[in-house]
Amino acid sequence: MIVTDRLTKTYWTHLRRKVVLSNVSVTLDPRVSYGLLGQNGAGKSTFLKLIAGTEAPTSGRIYRSVRLSWPLGFAGGFHPQMTGRENIRFLARVYDADIAEVTDFVEDFSELGRDLDMPVKTYSSGMTSRLAFAVSMAIEFDFYLVDEITAVGDSRFQLKCAQAFAERRARAGMIMASHSTGTIKDYCTAGMVLQKGRLMIFEDVNDAIEVHRQAMEA
Amino acid sequence: MTNASRPTRFAGESWRTASAMHARVVGAVIMRDLQTRFGAGYFGFLLGLVMPLGHLAIAIGVNFLIGRKPPLGTDIAIFLMTGVLPFVIWLYAHRQIMMALLQNKPLLYFPGVDAFDIFCGRICIEIVNATLIVSVVIITINYTRNGIEISNLSQFMYGLIFSIFFGIGTGVIFGALANFNIIALMFGNILGPLMWVISGIFFLPDEMPDIIRDYIFFNPLTHIIDYLRVAYYSEYSSSFLSIPYLLSTLAALIVLGITIVCVVRRHV
């Protein structure tokens, strides 16, 4: 269960206070896949970071009883000077996973081959996201946070990701933030819409898409 | 909601899993640090040991060759050692801990990895490093100077422990402040040469004019070095040394460091 209690996040930009989330109190079921919709800059990524705990809320609390992934999608966390393999080992240690198992899985899944022994700073962005996605699939999380994942690799690799993801989703829930209502519809059963600091939850993803569409047209 | 209502900031379910998580992160940060600080493998750790020792040897060697008469005892090398050793212990701890968060900032992206864990990992490495440096120095003196004669060994060791605490304090403070403004790093780096001059490595604070004495009184490292000399030389007693001032300053620095890290955690 993930519960947010009067969660508020504000930023100061150019001496103006920007409210990203205002008193959001929701309860998320870790077995459900939520699609998170919202306009550009509505705070979707911020919401994911707050849920993950990598960013602190301005006020309010978050209670978590499940193991959460880092927000997947872009690899902000890899250490550029460490090789891919060393980064994998670091994450396996942090999340108490079997280092050999995780390394084997990532070697197989990411198709990075000998590049895995090169520093991550030499990787292309595609290679980095393949590595990030592979590691997050190798370590079992109860709940995945996904931020615009759809752009990983070529179409063949995307298919592989989708399959791996489908397998994980049988046991784990997720929040997927995306602009693409099509992707959200494919992956999620429930929906959330973030608008002007308010978060609305819908049991049926189609309702969320409808509300989001109306907001975009307005 | 049995465990869910616990307000843990991280992905841990309870206090126990959360602390196990922190222990794992600290361990992982230590491994990461050993691998990347000076290049690949454990050779890097050896290099991390050789650098401060070289620093120590050059500093003592140059002054030894100039051939001054020591203010205390008969052996200028020993007199300098009692000043340079705590300085080097402080300097390397200070510098490395100061860089810890900046070098490892990407790791904060992963849920469960905390700024405190990164500092703790680096501090553990620096404590081990300092212990090895001290051991090498004491063994070397023992073999090159017909045995080592420390009049109060436990006090001498406490003095070195104070040095590393001072390094942890200043390192965490400047390292955390650098996340708000990188200028803090510059000030942190200037502290090194400044301390080299004002910490009483080459002189005894009691021999200084009052006006200088009054200024250097505020420098904890001067007290630490004086404390070590009182411990080393049975014939030396100091009217400068204030242990209550030293201990309260060290405690205040550590508390200040922790406070700044708490702020950094929320805002960076």
Interface residues (C-beta under 8 A of the other chain):
Chain A: M1 V3 A52 G53 T54 A56 R61 Y63 R64 S65 V66 R67 L68 S69 W70 G76 G77 F78 H79 P80 Q81 M82 E86 R89 F90 L91 R93 V94 Y95 D96
Chain B: M1 T2 N3 A4 S5 R6 P7 T8 R9 F10 A11 E13 A20 M21 R24 V25 G27 A28 M31 R32 Q35 T36 N104 P106 L107 L108 Y109 F110 P111 G112 V113 R265 R266 H267
